[in-house]
Amino acid sequence: MTNTNWTFSQKTSFRFASIFIITFIILFNNGAYPLFNYVIQPIEQEIYKCLTWFAKNIISYSGAIETQNTGSGDSTYAWFTLISILIVAIIGSIIWSILDRNRKNYDVFYYWLITFIRYYIAFMLINYGTIKLTHSQMLPPGLNRLMQPLGEFSPMGLAWTYFGYSYGYNIFVGIAEILAGLLLFRKTIVLGALVTAAVSINIMSTNYFFDVPVKITSTALLLLSIFILLPYIQSLYDFFIREKPAQIISYKRPKYDKKWKNKLILIVKISVLVIFGIQQINGLLNRHKFIEHYLKKSPLYGIYHIEKEGTAPLPNGWQSIIFEYEGNASVRDTYYKSITIAPTIDTVEKKLSLNNHTYNYEKLKNGDIRLTKTIDNRIEEIKFIRKKEQDFELMKRKFNWVQDYPYNR
């Protein structure tokens, strides 16, 4: 970064990029910058009103614009937000160019913009990398997944099962994403941006080709990584393509005459990193609490084949039943159609309410469950024969150093 005169096109494009990027990061923060959500909350309603007016009056959109957090980053609301940011950046850059047309360069502003971007990318990817290390983003295949035919999988469900199957792969990807922390240090910015560009391409391609609704953010991570690398493109090209010696220009922080300003910058940096660290720990704890609470295993956890004798009041078409999480279960019928049910399990009285009937249940030593119910002075019995998840080929097959033949089933 040198103190030179910028060309008209450089200044104009920089003004547009600055407005677009800063606005994008603020509105698509996605938990990257600590406390940003608290800043946005007071004006969220006003932003929604503006976007709704824009969608109806400018684009003539007549559908509903959902603002509720649905887990999708590619919602209608998100796309209208992106279009609005683009328009604001165009108009804003024109006004800025008129009002500030005599400025020679934006060297100092450029430094802080890059700093803002690299912290955003680093925080975002470290956040995702951390939850992958704890195997709490893509969870291991559950009982219902193991019983689900491939044809019932959505593209995203297939990708999540693929990633979630291997804890080792999660660790590998998690470490790669955490390496985005290289962007937090000026001496490793180029290396960090190269790493995050490679990681972001993988994330983006997964989101695009497996229909994962985080396409906007993942694309932004790649483009922002490339934006950081723009001043070094020639050096990287000379080194990697032309095989010539190349030098990376040192990325130096602007120095201020007053010492208190330099100290303030250091204090702010340390504070942001400390808050981010606390946020990470708190986020992981809350995530695991959420998993433990909402994904609590059923007392009868397991996959069972149904064997019914006599006239026990249970549909004849029910072939198997899966108890995975507390409060619900699923049944597979003769045609292997999935039916969701909500049984009630009383672990104290050993009673199971199923299909509007209550049975006494007993867990046998081999893992099977025996249900009994008295009907017309006779005892009707139903057996749930346990199928161990370890018996599934997916769970049974482990890592092998030596394979004389491919094991492709």
VEXDREN-2710 file (C-alpha; in Angstrom, 1 decimal):
% VEXDREN-2710
k/r/px/py/pz
1/MET/0.0/0.0/0.0
2/THR/1.7/3.2/-1.2
3/ASN/0.8/6.8/-0.9
4/THR/0.2/7.4/-4.6
5/ASN/-2.5/9.1/-6.7
6/TRP/-5.3/6.6/-7.6
7/THR/-6.8/6.7/-11.0
8/PHE/-10.4/7.7/-11.6
9/SER/-11.5/4.1/-12.1
10/GLN/-9.7/2.9/-9.0
11/LYS/-11.4/5.5/-6.8
12/THR/-14.8/4.9/-8.3
13/SER/-14.7/1.2/-8.0
14/PHE/-13.3/1.4/-4.5
15/ARG/-16.2/3.7/-3.4
16/PHE/-18.7/1.2/-4.8
17/ALA/-16.9/-1.8/-3.3
18/SER/-16.6/-0.1/0.1
19/ILE/-20.3/0.7/0.4
20/PHE/-21.4/-2.7/-0.9
21/ILE/-19.0/-4.7/1.3
22/ILE/-19.6/-2.8/4.5
23/THR/-23.3/-2.9/4.1
24/PHE/-23.3/-6.6/3.2
25/ILE/-21.2/-7.6/6.2
26/ILE/-23.4/-5.6/8.5
27/LEU/-26.7/-7.1/7.2
28/PHE/-25.3/-10.6/6.5
29/ASN/-23.2/-10.8/9.6
30/ASN/-24.3/-14.4/10.4
31/GLY/-22.8/-14.3/13.9
32/ALA/-19.3/-13.4/12.6
33/TYR/-18.8/-10.0/14.4
34/PRO/-19.6/-10.2/18.1
35/LEU/-22.6/-8.0/19.2
36/PHE/-23.5/-7.0/15.6
37/ASN/-26.9/-8.4/16.0
38/TYR/-27.7/-6.1/18.9
39/VAL/-26.8/-3.1/16.7
40/ILE/-29.1/-4.3/13.9
41/GLN/-32.1/-5.2/16.0
42/PRO/-33.3/-1.7/16.7
43/ILE/-33.5/-0.9/12.9
44/GLU/-34.6/-4.3/11.6
45/GLN/-38.3/-3.3/11.4
46/GLU/-37.4/-0.2/9.4
47/ILE/-35.2/-2.2/7.1
48/TYR/-38.1/-4.7/6.6
49/LYS/-40.5/-1.8/5.7
50/CYS/-38.0/-0.4/3.1
51/LEU/-37.5/-3.8/1.5
52/THR/-41.2/-4.6/1.4
53/TRP/-41.9/-1.2/-0.2
54/PHE/-39.0/-1.8/-2.7
55/ALA/-40.2/-5.3/-3.6
56/LYS/-43.8/-4.3/-4.1
57/ASN/-43.4/-0.9/-5.8
58/ILE/-40.2/-1.2/-7.8
59/ILE/-40.0/-5.0/-8.7
60/SER/-43.8/-5.6/-8.4
61/TYR/-43.3/-8.6/-6.2
62/SER/-46.7/-9.9/-4.9
63/GLY/-45.6/-12.8/-2.7
64/ALA/-44.9/-12.9/1.0
65/ILE/-41.5/-11.8/2.3
66/GLU/-40.7/-14.0/5.4
67/THR/-38.4/-12.4/8.0
68/GLN/-38.6/-15.2/10.5
69/ASN/-35.3/-17.1/10.9
70/THR/-36.0/-20.4/9.0
71/GLY/-32.3/-21.5/8.8
72/SER/-32.1/-20.4/5.2
73/GLY/-29.6/-17.8/4.1
74/ASP/-31.1/-17.7/0.6
75/SER/-34.6/-16.6/1.5
76/THR/-36.7/-14.1/-0.6
77/TYR/-35.9/-11.5/2.1
78/ALA/-32.1/-12.2/1.7
79/TRP/-32.2/-11.9/-2.1
80/PHE/-34.1/-8.6/-1.9
81/THR/-31.7/-7.4/0.7
82/LEU/-28.8/-8.2/-1.6
83/ILE/-30.5/-6.4/-4.6
84/SER/-31.1/-3.4/-2.3
85/ILE/-27.5/-3.3/-1.2
86/LEU/-26.4/-3.3/-4.8
87/ILE/-28.6/-0.4/-5.7
88/VAL/-27.5/1.5/-2.6
89/ALA/-23.9/0.9/-3.5
90/ILE/-24.4/2.2/-7.0
91/ILE/-26.2/5.4/-5.9
92/GLY/-23.9/5.9/-2.9
93/SER/-20.8/5.6/-5.0
94/ILE/-22.1/8.2/-7.5
95/ILE/-22.9/10.7/-4.7
96/TRP/-19.5/10.0/-3.0
97/SER/-17.6/10.5/-6.2
98/ILE/-19.2/13.9/-6.7
99/LEU/-18.7/15.1/-3.2
100/ASP/-15.2/13.7/-2.8
101/ARG/-13.9/14.0/-6.4
102/ASN/-10.6/15.8/-5.4
103/ARG/-9.3/13.1/-3.1
104/LYS/-6.0/11.6/-4.3
105/ASN/-6.3/8.2/-2.8
106/TYR/-8.0/6.1/-0.1
107/ASP/-4.9/4.3/1.3
108/VAL/-5.9/4.6/4.9
109/PHE/-9.5/3.7/4.3
110/TYR/-8.4/0.8/2.1
111/TYR/-6.4/-0.6/5.1
112/TRP/-9.4/-0.5/7.4
113/LEU/-11.7/-1.9/4.8
114/ILE/-9.4/-4.9/4.3
115/THR/-9.1/-5.3/8.1
116/PHE/-12.9/-5.3/8.4
117/ILE/-13.2/-7.9/5.6
118/ARG/-10.4/-10.2/6.9
119/TYR/-11.8/-10.3/10.4
120/TYR/-15.3/-11.1/9.0
121/ILE/-14.0/-14.0/6.9
122/ALA/-11.8/-15.3/9.8
123/PHE/-14.6/-15.1/12.4
124/MET/-17.1/-16.7/10.1
125/LEU/-14.9/-19.7/9.1
126/ILE/-13.5/-20.2/12.6
127/ASN/-17.1/-20.3/13.9
128/TYR/-18.0/-23.1/11.4
129/GLY/-14.7/-24.8/11.9
130/THR/-15.1/-25.0/15.7
131/ILE/-18.5/-26.7/15.5
132/LYS/-17.1/-29.2/13.0
133/LEU/-14.3/-30.1/15.4
134/THR/-17.0/-31.0/18.0
135/HIS/-19.0/-32.8/15.3
136/SER/-22.1/-30.7/16.1
137/GLN/-22.9/-29.2/12.7
138/MET/-23.4/-32.2/10.5
139/LEU/-24.4/-34.9/13.1
140/PRO/-23.7/-38.6/12.6
141/PRO/-26.4/-40.5/10.8
142/GLY/-29.3/-41.2/13.2
143/LEU/-31.7/-44.1/13.3
144/ASN/-34.2/-42.6/10.9
145/ARG/-31.4/-41.8/8.4
146/LEU/-30.2/-45.4/8.6
147/MET/-33.7/-46.6/7.7
148/GLN/-34.3/-44.0/5.0
149/PRO/-34.0/-45.2/1.4
150/LEU/-31.6/-43.2/-0.8
151/GLY/-34.4/-42.1/-3.0
152/GLU/-36.1/-40.2/-0.1
153/PHE/-33.0/-38.1/0.6
154/SER/-33.0/-34.5/-0.4
155/PRO/-29.7/-33.3/-2.0
156/MET/-28.9/-31.3/1.3
157/GLY/-29.9/-34.3/3.4
158/LEU/-27.5/-36.5/1.3
159/ALA/-24.7/-34.0/1.8
160/TRP/-25.3/-33.6/5.5
161/THR/-25.3/-37.4/5.9
162/TYR/-22.1/-37.7/3.9
163/PHE/-20.3/-35.1/5.9
164/GLY/-21.8/-36.2/9.2
165/TYR/-20.8/-39.9/8.8
166/SER/-17.1/-39.3/9.4
167/TYR/-15.8/-37.5/12.5
168/GLY/-12.3/-37.6/11.0
169/TYR/-13.4/-35.7/7.9
170/ASN/-15.2/-33.2/10.1
171/ILE/-11.9/-32.6/12.0
172/PHE/-10.0/-32.2/8.8
173/VAL/-12.5/-29.7/7.3
174/GLY/-12.8/-28.0/10.7
175/ILE/-9.0/-27.4/10.9
176/ALA/-9.0/-26.1/7.3
177/GLU/-11.7/-23.6/8.2
178/ILE/-10.0/-22.6/11.5
179/LEU/-6.8/-21.8/9.5
180/ALA/-8.7/-18.7/8.4
181/GLY/-7.3/-17.3/11.6
182/LEU/-4.2/-16.6/9.5
183/LEU/-6.1/-13.5/8.3
184/LEU/-6.0/-12.0/11.8
185/PHE/-2.2/-11.4/11.4
186/ARG/-0.8/-8.9/8.9
187/LYS/2.3/-11.0/8.0
188/THR/0.1/-14.0/7.0
189/ILE/-2.7/-12.2/5.2
190/VAL/-1.8/-13.5/1.7
191/LEU/-1.4/-17.1/2.9
192/GLY/-4.7/-16.8/4.9
193/ALA/-6.6/-15.4/1.9
194/LEU/-5.3/-18.3/-0.3
195/VAL/-6.5/-20.8/2.3
196/THR/-9.9/-19.1/2.7
197/ALA/-10.3/-18.9/-1.0
198/ALA/-9.7/-22.7/-1.4
199/VAL/-11.9/-23.5/1.6
200/SER/-14.7/-21.2/0.4
201/ILE/-14.7/-22.8/-3.1
202/ASN/-15.4/-26.1/-1.5
203/ILE/-18.2/-24.7/0.7
204/MET/-19.7/-22.8/-2.2
205/SER/-19.7/-25.8/-4.6
206/THR/-21.4/-27.9/-1.9
207/ASN/-24.0/-25.3/-1.3
208/TYR/-24.7/-24.8/-5.1
209/PHE/-24.7/-28.4/-6.2
210/PHE/-26.4/-29.9/-3.1
211/ASP/-29.0/-27.2/-2.8
212/VAL/-27.8/-25.9/0.6
213/PRO/-29.4/-22.5/1.3
214/VAL/-26.3/-20.6/2.2
215/LYS/-25.3/-19.7/-1.4
216/ILE/-25.2/-16.0/-0.9
217/THR/-22.8/-16.0/2.1
218/SER/-20.5/-18.7/0.8
219/THR/-20.2/-16.9/-2.5
220/ALA/-19.4/-13.7/-0.6
221/LEU/-16.6/-15.5/1.4
222/LEU/-14.9/-16.5/-1.9
223/LEU/-15.3/-13.1/-3.5
224/LEU/-14.0/-11.3/-0.4
225/SER/-11.0/-13.6/-0.2
226/ILE/-10.2/-12.8/-3.8
227/PHE/-10.7/-9.1/-3.1
228/ILE/-8.0/-9.3/-0.4
229/LEU/-5.7/-10.9/-2.9
230/LEU/-6.2/-8.3/-5.7
231/PRO/-3.1/-6.2/-4.9
232/TYR/-1.0/-9.4/-4.9
233/ILE/-2.3/-11.0/-8.1
234/GLN/0.7/-10.0/-10.2
235/SER/3.2/-11.3/-7.6
236/LEU/1.3/-14.6/-7.2
237/TYR/1.1/-15.0/-11.0
238/ASP/4.9/-14.4/-11.4
239/PHE/5.7/-16.9/-8.6
240/PHE/3.2/-19.7/-9.4
241/ILE/2.8/-19.4/-13.1
242/ARG/5.9/-17.8/-14.6
243/GLU/8.2/-19.4/-12.0
244/LYS/9.9/-16.0/-11.4
245/PRO/11.0/-14.4/-8.1
246/ALA/8.2/-12.4/-6.6
247/GLN/7.9/-10.1/-3.6
248/ILE/4.8/-9.6/-1.4
249/ILE/4.4/-5.9/-0.4
250/SER/4.3/-5.5/3.4
251/TYR/0.9/-4.8/4.8
252/LYS/1.5/-2.1/7.4
253/ARG/-1.0/-0.4/9.7
254/PRO/-1.3/3.4/9.5
255/LYS/0.6/5.1/12.3
256/TYR/-1.0/8.0/14.0
257/ASP/0.8/11.0/15.6
258/LYS/-1.1/10.8/18.8
259/LYS/-0.1/7.7/21.0
260/TRP/-3.5/7.3/22.5
261/LYS/-5.0/6.6/19.0
262/ASN/-2.5/3.7/18.5
263/LYS/-3.2/2.4/22.0
264/LEU/-6.9/2.6/21.4
265/ILE/-6.6/0.5/18.2
266/LEU/-4.7/-2.2/20.1
267/ILE/-7.3/-2.1/22.9
268/VAL/-10.1/-2.4/20.4
269/LYS/-8.4/-5.4/18.6
270/ILE/-7.8/-7.3/21.8
271/SER/-11.4/-6.6/23.0
272/VAL/-12.9/-7.8/19.8
273/LEU/-10.8/-11.0/19.9
274/VAL/-11.6/-11.6/23.6
275/ILE/-15.3/-11.1/23.0
276/PHE/-15.2/-13.4/19.9
277/GLY/-13.5/-16.1/22.0
278/ILE/-16.1/-15.8/24.7
279/GLN/-18.8/-15.9/22.0
280/GLN/-17.3/-19.1/20.6
281/ILE/-17.3/-20.9/24.0
282/ASN/-20.8/-19.7/24.8
283/GLY/-22.1/-20.6/21.4
284/LEU/-20.6/-24.2/21.6
285/LEU/-22.1/-24.6/25.1
286/ASN/-25.5/-23.4/23.9
287/ARG/-25.4/-25.6/20.8
288/HIS/-24.7/-28.7/22.9
289/LYS/-27.5/-27.7/25.3
290/PHE/-29.8/-27.4/22.4
291/ILE/-28.8/-30.8/21.1
292/GLU/-29.2/-32.4/24.5
293/HIS/-32.6/-30.8/25.0
294/TYR/-34.3/-31.1/21.6
295/LEU/-32.4/-34.2/20.4
296/LYS/-32.7/-36.2/23.6
297/LYS/-32.8/-39.9/23.0
298/SER/-36.0/-41.8/23.5
299/PRO/-36.2/-44.2/26.5
300/LEU/-36.9/-47.0/24.0
301/TYR/-34.1/-45.8/21.6
302/GLY/-33.7/-48.2/18.7
303/ILE/-34.9/-49.7/15.5
304/TYR/-37.4/-52.5/15.9
305/HIS/-39.1/-55.0/13.6
306/ILE/-42.8/-55.5/14.6
307/GLU/-44.1/-59.0/15.3
308/LYS/-47.8/-59.1/16.2
309/GLU/-49.9/-62.0/17.3
310/GLY/-53.6/-62.3/17.7
311/THR/-55.8/-59.3/17.5
312/ALA/-53.6/-56.8/19.2
313/PRO/-54.8/-53.3/18.2
314/LEU/-51.9/-52.3/16.0
315/PRO/-52.2/-51.6/12.2
316/ASN/-51.4/-54.7/10.2
317/GLY/-49.3/-52.7/7.7
318/TRP/-46.8/-51.6/10.3
319/GLN/-43.5/-53.4/9.7
320/SER/-41.0/-51.5/11.8
321/ILE/-40.8/-48.7/14.3
322/ILE/-38.0/-46.3/15.1
323/PHE/-37.7/-44.6/18.5
324/GLU/-34.9/-42.0/18.1
325/TYR/-35.8/-38.8/19.9
326/GLU/-38.0/-38.2/22.9
327/GLY/-41.6/-37.3/22.1
328/ASN/-41.8/-38.8/18.6
329/ALA/-41.2/-42.0/16.6
330/SER/-41.6/-43.1/13.1
331/VAL/-43.1/-46.2/11.5
332/ARG/-42.4/-48.0/8.2
333/ASP/-45.3/-49.8/6.7
334/THR/-45.5/-52.7/4.2
335/TYR/-44.7/-50.3/1.3
336/TYR/-41.9/-48.8/3.3
337/LYS/-43.7/-45.5/3.6
338/SER/-42.7/-43.4/6.6
339/ILE/-45.3/-42.5/9.1
340/THR/-44.6/-40.1/12.0
341/ILE/-46.3/-40.8/15.3
342/ALA/-46.2/-39.3/18.8
343/PRO/-46.1/-42.1/21.4
344/THR/-46.2/-41.5/25.1
345/ILE/-43.7/-43.4/27.2
346/ASP/-44.1/-43.7/30.9
347/THR/-40.8/-45.1/32.2
348/VAL/-42.0/-45.4/35.8
349/GLU/-45.2/-47.4/35.1
350/LYS/-43.6/-49.1/32.1
351/LYS/-46.5/-48.1/29.8
352/LEU/-46.4/-47.2/26.2
353/SER/-49.3/-45.3/24.5
354/LEU/-49.3/-46.1/20.9
355/ASN/-52.0/-45.8/18.2
356/ASN/-54.6/-44.7/20.8
357/HIS/-54.0/-47.7/22.9
358/THR/-51.9/-48.2/26.1
359/TYR/-49.6/-51.2/26.5
360/ASN/-47.4/-52.5/29.3
361/TYR/-43.9/-52.8/28.0
362/GLU/-40.8/-54.8/29.1
363/LYS/-37.3/-54.4/27.8
364/LEU/-35.7/-57.8/27.4
365/LYS/-32.0/-58.5/28.0
366/ASN/-31.3/-59.0/24.3
367/GLY/-32.7/-55.5/23.5
368/ASP/-36.1/-56.5/22.3
369/ILE/-39.3/-55.0/23.7
370/ARG/-42.4/-57.0/24.7
371/LEU/-45.7/-55.2/24.7
372/THR/-48.8/-56.7/26.4
373/LYS/-52.4/-55.7/26.6
374/THR/-55.4/-57.4/28.1
375/ILE/-58.3/-57.6/25.7
376/ASP/-61.5/-59.5/26.6
377/ASN/-59.8/-61.3/29.5
378/ARG/-56.9/-62.5/27.3
379/ILE/-53.4/-61.1/27.0
380/GLU/-52.4/-59.9/23.5
381/GLU/-48.7/-59.6/22.8
382/ILE/-46.6/-57.6/20.4
383/LYS/-42.8/-57.9/20.1
384/PHE/-40.4/-55.3/18.9
385/ILE/-37.3/-57.1/17.6
386/ARG/-34.3/-54.9/18.0
387/LYS/-32.1/-54.3/15.0
388/LYS/-28.7/-52.9/16.1
389/GLU/-27.5/-49.9/14.1
390/GLN/-24.0/-51.4/14.2
391/ASP/-25.4/-54.1/11.8
392/PHE/-26.0/-51.6/9.0
393/GLU/-23.3/-51.8/6.4
394/LEU/-22.7/-48.0/6.6
395/MET/-21.9/-48.2/10.4
396/LYS/-20.2/-51.6/10.3
397/ARG/-17.5/-50.8/7.7
398/LYS/-14.5/-49.0/9.2
399/PHE/-11.2/-47.6/8.0
400/ASN/-8.9/-50.1/6.3
401/TRP/-5.2/-49.6/5.4
402/VAL/-5.1/-52.7/3.2
403/GLN/-7.9/-53.4/0.6
404/ASP/-7.2/-55.9/-2.2
405/TYR/-10.5/-55.0/-3.7
406/PRO/-12.8/-52.0/-3.6
407/TYR/-15.6/-52.4/-1.0
408/ASN/-18.3/-50.6/-2.9
409/ARG/-21.8/-51.5/-1.8
END
